[in-house]
Amino acid sequence: MLTNVNVIEKTAYINGCWVEPGSHPSKDHYSPLNTELLVGRSLQLSKEDVDLAVASAKKALPNWSSLSGTQRAAHLFKAAQKIEDHLEELAQLLTAEMGKPIGEARGEVNRAVVLFRYYAGEGLRGIGEVLPSTDGVSHLYTTRVPLGVVGLITPWNFPVAIPVWKMAPALIFGNTVVWKPAEHSTITAAKLMQLLEESGFPQGVIQLVSGSGSVVGQRILDHPDVTGISFTGSDAVGKQVSQAASSRHAKYQLEMGGKNATIVLADADLEKAADVIISAAMRSAGQKCTATSRVIVEKSVKEQLTSLLIERANRIKLSNPQENDCYLGPVVSKRQYESILEFIQIGIQEGAQVLAGGKAKTEAEFAKGYYIEPTILDRVDPQSTLAQEEIFGPVLVINEADHLDHAIDLANSVRYGLAAAIFTQNQKHVHHFVNRIEAGLIKVNGETAGVEPQAPFGGMKLSSSYSREQGRAAIEFFTQVKTVVITP
């Protein structure tokens, strides 16, 4: 079990300098593996500190945006290499701070490397188009220019990958960044910022501001010089972001919750489906916005699939996430731990039947951590709390469907629309599902969680603000269009 970690206390980086510990109130961060282990102390900045960060980013903007795409790309390539050189160090800290199994943490850090390199390539791609003019002599074209200073508000569940998939496109398209990480991932964010500093970004181009959402986050939302805001988190906070940003005409982008369903039809490969569903539901302790939280299975194969799911869930061993073979570690915090257990109890009170798990793991080495057994519940009313609300834990519910259209109706019966999957061998059913399902990310015979960096990512309904992140789609948010007419 984790016994030692270098305590990080510098968690804010403004105008090319680290804010010194002791200059502000701080908050202790303990590991969810062992709640007696201190991993860092986050500085609790003030509104005035955010103002200084924004002013610094605004001052750096003209020089950064005037660089060529190739010149900015060179900085992104250096950042990618620096992170790759320190991959293990960053992954170990990520695991210590929020409990992600080390294998997944390494994969996440490597994703950040890939993202920086991918967006470095955007520095050499086209950013506009030439259009025909009606007079035959004017030169008519469009180009794209940066928004300006952008605020990035990022979550704790992917504390390296999500900041980078926002930051890398923002930077390559000429914006400067003020970044506020979630409080549960501030220590990992500080280490990532240290690596970005060492990679040589110019002074003021990236600012890291730590502290509470009510103070630091709110000031980013309200600041008149923050032109764009990209947020990933809960739909409740996302609503506040949209209201604050729209009230002052700032551009905003939201990626929020999910209640993702996987449909399993009678003709599916049930063994494969069971393997994939358990992975999508239980890895990262279910703390992914794209995790599978509902299985909707055709009635004729429900008993068989349920048996396979229970068998696989019971084989999962909770363990120290620093172990290379860890499949399921702790959840991130006491608050998350208590919330998940409360959801399970609400489900039982509403008539659900626990088929696997359902309890905390508290004996022996687990006593000082936030461990919850992989949990499967059946007989769940599709309109109940358990089937409608995002749990964000290792909890899977089962619903029964009479046929494909019934299954799709059940899948669409929630307010979210982030990810969905189907298991079937019938291509007609595949296309019908793709056409009717209300989700931004669709998988066929694959898990709801995960999408490649070059592909657009985002949801429908209350899962997003109808924009997309990653891939070339990122240019739509982080730039604005200029139309140019040159008449001789």
Order of alpha helices (4+ residues) and beta strands (2+ residues): beta-beta-beta-beta-alpha-alpha-alpha-alpha-beta-beta-beta-alpha-beta-alpha-beta-alpha-beta-alpha-beta-beta-alpha-beta-alpha-alpha-beta-beta-beta-beta-alpha-beta-alpha-beta-beta-alpha-beta-beta-alpha-beta
